[in-house]
Amino acid sequence: MDQPKGPQQQQVEIRVDESKMSTTYANTIRTSTTVDELVLDFGLNLTAPAGQNEPVRMVFNVGSRVVMNWTGAKRLLASLQQAVGAYEREFGAIDINSRLPQGRSAGGGGGEQRRM
């Protein structure tokens, strides 16, 4: 006797429209939360010029803000874990306490903002 078949899975085609997208470089992130959302501020952490006898100041220039619900945040976490894991398998562990990315020199182009 034939087993009854479950509901048919419908294929979905996803099209990605990048025509209104802008790309910027960020070297730091600030997070804040509410009960419903996670807020991610991406930007550049730059050293501000200081005068004599003044402490060095860091300035965080926020360039982009992403607000997402916790379900989206968990999906983002999984995606980042997968991407970082693949990178580390290929190139070795990332030292987050290092001042420069591994394999890069100080003049390696890490500080400028990019728009594509």
C-alpha positions as CSV (number, residue, x, y, z in Angstrom):
1,M,0.0,0.0,0.0
2,D,1.3,3.5,-0.9
3,Q,2.2,5.8,1.9
4,P,0.4,9.2,1.8
5,K,2.8,11.8,0.7
6,G,3.3,15.0,2.7
7,P,2.8,18.5,1.4
8,Q,4.8,19.2,-1.7
9,Q,7.7,21.6,-1.1
10,Q,7.5,24.5,-3.5
11,Q,10.7,25.9,-4.8
12,V,11.3,29.7,-4.3
13,E,13.5,31.8,-6.5
14,I,15.2,34.6,-4.7
15,R,16.5,37.6,-6.5
16,V,18.8,40.0,-4.8
17,D,18.6,43.7,-5.9
18,E,21.8,45.5,-5.0
19,S,21.0,48.6,-7.1
20,K,20.4,50.9,-4.0
21,M,23.1,49.4,-1.8
22,S,26.1,51.3,-0.6
23,T,29.3,49.8,0.7
24,T,31.3,51.3,3.5
25,Y,34.3,50.2,5.5
26,A,33.9,49.7,9.3
27,N,36.6,48.8,11.8
28,T,34.4,48.8,14.9
29,I,30.9,48.2,16.0
30,R,28.7,49.3,18.9
31,T,25.8,47.3,20.0
32,S,22.7,48.1,22.1
33,T,19.6,46.1,22.8
34,T,16.0,46.3,23.7
35,V,13.7,43.5,24.7
36,D,12.6,43.3,21.0
37,E,15.6,44.4,19.0
38,L,19.4,44.4,18.5
39,V,20.9,47.7,17.3
40,L,24.3,47.5,15.5
41,D,26.2,50.7,14.8
42,F,29.1,50.3,12.3
43,G,31.8,52.9,11.9
44,L,35.3,54.0,12.0
45,N,37.3,54.2,15.2
46,L,39.9,57.0,14.6
47,T,42.5,58.7,16.8
48,A,41.7,62.4,17.2
49,P,44.6,64.8,17.3
50,A,45.6,65.9,20.8
51,G,47.5,68.9,21.9
52,Q,50.4,69.0,24.3
53,N,49.6,67.6,27.7
54,E,46.2,66.4,26.5
55,P,45.1,62.7,26.5
56,V,44.8,60.9,23.1
57,R,41.1,60.8,22.2
58,M,39.4,58.1,20.1
59,V,36.5,59.2,17.9
60,F,33.9,56.7,16.8
61,N,32.3,57.9,13.6
62,V,29.0,55.9,13.0
63,G,28.5,55.3,9.3
64,S,25.6,52.8,9.4
65,R,23.0,51.5,11.8
66,V,21.3,48.1,11.5
67,V,18.3,47.3,13.7
68,M,17.1,43.7,13.7
69,N,14.8,41.5,15.7
70,W,16.3,38.7,17.8
71,T,15.5,36.0,15.3
72,G,17.4,37.8,12.6
73,A,20.2,38.4,15.0
74,K,20.5,34.7,15.7
75,R,20.6,34.0,11.9
76,L,23.3,36.6,11.6
77,L,25.3,34.9,14.4
78,A,25.1,31.6,12.6
79,S,26.2,33.1,9.3
80,L,29.1,34.9,10.9
81,Q,30.2,31.8,12.8
82,Q,30.2,29.8,9.5
83,A,32.1,32.6,7.6
84,V,34.7,33.1,10.3
85,G,35.1,29.3,10.8
86,A,35.8,28.9,7.0
87,Y,38.3,31.8,7.1
88,E,40.1,30.3,10.1
89,R,40.3,26.8,8.5
90,E,41.9,28.4,5.4
91,F,44.2,31.0,7.0
92,G,44.5,30.2,10.7
93,A,43.1,31.5,13.9
94,I,42.2,35.2,14.1
95,D,43.8,37.0,17.0
96,I,41.2,39.6,18.1
97,N,43.8,41.2,20.5
98,S,46.2,42.0,17.7
99,R,46.3,45.6,16.4
100,L,46.8,44.5,12.7
101,P,45.0,41.8,10.8
102,Q,47.2,38.7,10.3
103,G,49.3,38.9,7.1
104,R,48.8,42.6,6.7
105,S,51.3,45.4,7.0
106,A,50.6,48.8,8.6
107,G,50.3,50.3,5.0
108,G,47.9,47.6,3.9
109,G,45.0,49.9,3.3
110,G,42.9,49.2,6.3
111,G,41.9,52.7,7.4
112,E,40.2,54.4,4.5
113,Q,36.5,54.5,3.9
114,R,35.4,52.8,0.7
115,R,32.3,53.3,-1.4
116,M,31.5,51.0,-4.3
